[in-house]
Amino acid sequence: MNTPILQLRNLTKRIKNKTIIDRLNFDVPRGEVFGFLGPNGAGKTTTIRMMVGLMSITEGDVLIDGKSIIHDFEKAIVNVGAIVENPEMYKFLSGYQNLVHFARMVSGVTKDRMDEVIRLVGLENRIHDKVKTYSLGMRQRLGVAQALLHKPSILILDEPTNGLDPAGIRELRDYLHTLTRKEGISVIVSSHLLSEMELMCGRVAIIQNGKLINVRTVKELMNDGIDHLVFVELDKPLLALEVWRSYSSIDVVALEDGVKCHLEKEQIPEVNELFVRAGIKVYSIRKLNPSLEDKFLEMTGSDSIA
């Protein structure tokens, strides 16, 4: 079994006797987009800063490709590409000149590699234009290209969708999936757009008050629970409400064109038969899948994330 590309081991941060991050433990698998979520003040950005060596670690460790950030920083960080907050570029230079500047800071970056990452992020037609003429989405892409120059094993993006329009967000999502396929790298993404994280990520870690709540695949989170929220489209919602209450004490909501209730899979045919026998026409029965946002709010009891 492959070793995870990133491992957090009892990662802890205390400032003036206050515990900001409390013994975080989770692994990031290779070759997937991994989401990192938490309510405001949960400690997400602090964790990311410790991952990349921008903030000291009080206790525990971060292992990147098996190398310790604390004990073997240079060998660990060489495997990381990161954009923390916004990518900073020289606006008076072209995109290509910016990449040349960054390439000089790292050994082994060839012209062929530069051309490769430019193609990968789709900037071939604008790479020689000055950055000041770029849209925010194009600057984000150039930032990703810069972070990929040295062929990292993991890419860490802190709020990469900030300021992007829907088309730019979709483009970024597509690029990240392309990276995992073509480059074989892992991507960690933090974002406040939960609907996008649901589409972008294969797995998410959720923290609150500096503590880990859960690490699950998005699919597992969506399918969690023994019952399902079901919508039954029918012609007599108020009658259906009365019939239901004679059948079960579980809450049911009557809508204009049907009823909504929680049912186990085996109960669905029973309820259908119940309504039909009562003279109610049932037009359709469908499961209402919860969103990642629904699951996030259920786990954290919060209405905001960072």
TAJO-V596218 format. One record per residue. RES is the residue in three letters. SS is DSSP state (H for helix, E for strand, L for the rest). NEAR is the number of other C-alpha atoms within 12 Angstrom. Layout:
RES&SS&NEAR ; RES&SS&NEAR
This chain:
MET&L&5 ; ASN&L&12 ; THR&L&16 ; PRO&L&24 ; ILE&L&35 ; LEU&E&40 ; GLN&E&28 ; LEU&E&36 ; ARG&E&28 ; ASN&E&24 ; LEU&E&36 ; THR&E&32 ; LYS&E&33 ; ARG&E&22 ; ILE&E&16 ; LYS&L&8 ; ASN&L&10 ; LYS&E&13 ; THR&E&22 ; ILE&E&29 ; ILE&E&38 ; ASP&E&31 ; ARG&E&28 ; LEU&E&39 ; ASN&E&28 ; PHE&E&31 ; ASP&E&34 ; VAL&E&41 ; PRO&L&33 ; ARG&L&31 ; GLY&L&31 ; GLU&L&34 ; VAL&E&41 ; PHE&E&42 ; GLY&E&44 ; PHE&E&49 ; LEU&E&50 ; GLY&E&42 ; PRO&L&32 ; ASN&L&22 ; GLY&L&21 ; ALA&L&30 ; GLY&L&34 ; LYS&H&40 ; THR&H&35 ; THR&H&37 ; THR&H&49 ; ILE&H&37 ; ARG&H&26 ; MET&H&35 ; MET&H&44 ; VAL&L&37 ; GLY&L&28 ; LEU&L&19 ; MET&L&19 ; SER&L&25 ; ILE&L&34 ; THR&L&25 ; GLU&E&22 ; GLY&E&27 ; ASP&E&34 ; VAL&E&41 ; LEU&E&36 ; ILE&E&41 ; ASP&L&31 ; GLY&L&27 ; LYS&E&26 ; SER&E&29 ; ILE&L&34 ; ILE&L&29 ; HIS&L&18 ; ASP&L&19 ; PHE&H&25 ; GLU&H&16 ; LYS&H&19 ; ALA&H&29 ; ILE&H&34 ; VAL&L&30 ; ASN&L&34 ; VAL&E&39 ; GLY&E&33 ; ALA&E&41 ; ILE&E&36 ; VAL&L&34 ; GLU&L&22 ; ASN&L&23 ; PRO&L&30 ; GLU&L&24 ; MET&L&31 ; TYR&L&23 ; LYS&L&21 ; PHE&L&16 ; LEU&L&20 ; SER&E&24 ; GLY&H&38 ; TYR&H&33 ; GLN&H&24 ; ASN&H&33 ; LEU&H&40 ; VAL&H&29 ; HIS&H&19 ; PHE&H&27 ; ALA&H&27 ; ARG&L&18 ; MET&L&16 ; VAL&L&20 ; SER&L&14 ; GLY&L&16 ; VAL&L&25 ; THR&L&19 ; LYS&H&18 ; ASP&H&15 ; ARG&H&22 ; MET&H&35 ; ASP&H&27 ; GLU&H&25 ; VAL&H&35 ; ILE&H&33 ; ARG&H&24 ; LEU&H&30 ; VAL&L&37 ; GLY&L&25 ; LEU&L&32 ; GLU&L&21 ; ASN&L&15 ; ARG&L&23 ; ILE&L&31 ; HIS&L&23 ; ASP&L&23 ; LYS&E&22 ; VAL&H&31 ; LYS&H&21 ; THR&H&19 ; TYR&L&26 ; SER&L&20 ; LEU&H&27 ; GLY&H&32 ; MET&H&37 ; ARG&H&41 ; GLN&H&41 ; ARG&H&44 ; LEU&H&47 ; GLY&H&40 ; VAL&H&45 ; ALA&H&44 ; GLN&H&42 ; ALA&H&39 ; LEU&H&44 ; LEU&L&41 ; HIS&L&34 ; LYS&L&33 ; PRO&L&34 ; SER&L&36 ; ILE&E&44 ; LEU&E&48 ; ILE&E&43 ; LEU&E&41 ; ASP&E&36 ; GLU&L&34 ; PRO&L&44 ; THR&L&37 ; ASN&L&27 ; GLY&L&21 ; LEU&L&25 ; ASP&L&17 ; PRO&H&16 ; ALA&H&16 ; GLY&H&23 ; ILE&H&29 ; ARG&H&21 ; GLU&H&25 ; LEU&H&38 ; ARG&H&33 ; ASP&H&23 ; TYR&H&32 ; LEU&H&42 ; HIS&H&29 ; THR&H&25 ; LEU&H&33 ; THR&H&30 ; ARG&H&18 ; LYS&H&19 ; GLU&L&27 ; GLY&L&23 ; ILE&L&33 ; SER&E&42 ; VAL&E&47 ; ILE&E&48 ; VAL&E&46 ; SER&E&44 ; SER&L&40 ; HIS&L&29 ; LEU&L&32 ; LEU&H&33 ; SER&H&24 ; GLU&H&33 ; MET&H&37 ; GLU&H&35 ; LEU&H&27 ; MET&H&37 ; CYS&L&36 ; GLY&L&34 ; ARG&E&36 ; VAL&E&41 ; ALA&E&38 ; ILE&E&44 ; ILE&E&38 ; GLN&E&32 ; ASN&L&28 ; GLY&L&31 ; LYS&E&31 ; LEU&E&34 ; ILE&E&28 ; ASN&E&27 ; VAL&E&29 ; ARG&E&30 ; THR&E&28 ; VAL&H&33 ; LYS&H&20 ; GLU&H&20 ; LEU&H&27 ; MET&H&28 ; ASN&L&20 ; ASP&L&21 ; GLY&L&17 ; ILE&L&13 ; ASP&L&21 ; HIS&E&24 ; LEU&E&30 ; VAL&E&28 ; PHE&E&30 ; VAL&E&38 ; GLU&E&26 ; LEU&E&29 ; ASP&L&24 ; LYS&L&25 ; PRO&H&29 ; LEU&H&22 ; LEU&H&24 ; ALA&H&38 ; LEU&H&32 ; GLU&H&22 ; VAL&H&26 ; TRP&H&32 ; ARG&H&20 ; SER&H&17 ; TYR&H&20 ; SER&L&19 ; SER&L&14 ; ILE&L&17 ; ASP&L&19 ; VAL&E&27 ; VAL&E&23 ; ALA&E&25 ; LEU&E&20 ; GLU&L&17 ; ASP&L&22 ; GLY&E&29 ; VAL&E&38 ; LYS&E&30 ; CYS&E&32 ; HIS&E&29 ; LEU&E&31 ; GLU&L&18 ; LYS&L&19 ; GLU&L&13 ; GLN&H&21 ; ILE&H&24 ; PRO&H&18 ; GLU&H&17 ; VAL&H&33 ; ASN&H&32 ; GLU&H&19 ; LEU&H&25 ; PHE&H&35 ; VAL&H&22 ; ARG&H&14 ; ALA&L&23 ; GLY&L&17 ; ILE&L&27 ; LYS&L&23 ; VAL&E&27 ; TYR&E&19 ; SER&E&19 ; ILE&E&27 ; ARG&E&24 ; LYS&E&22 ; LEU&L&20 ; ASN&L&22 ; PRO&L&25 ; SER&L&25 ; LEU&H&36 ; GLU&H&31 ; ASP&H&22 ; LYS&H&31 ; PHE&H&37 ; LEU&H&21 ; GLU&H&19 ; MET&H&24 ; THR&H&25 ; GLY&L&16 ; SER&L&23 ; ASP&L&18 ; SER&L&21 ; ILE&L&29 ; ALA&L&27
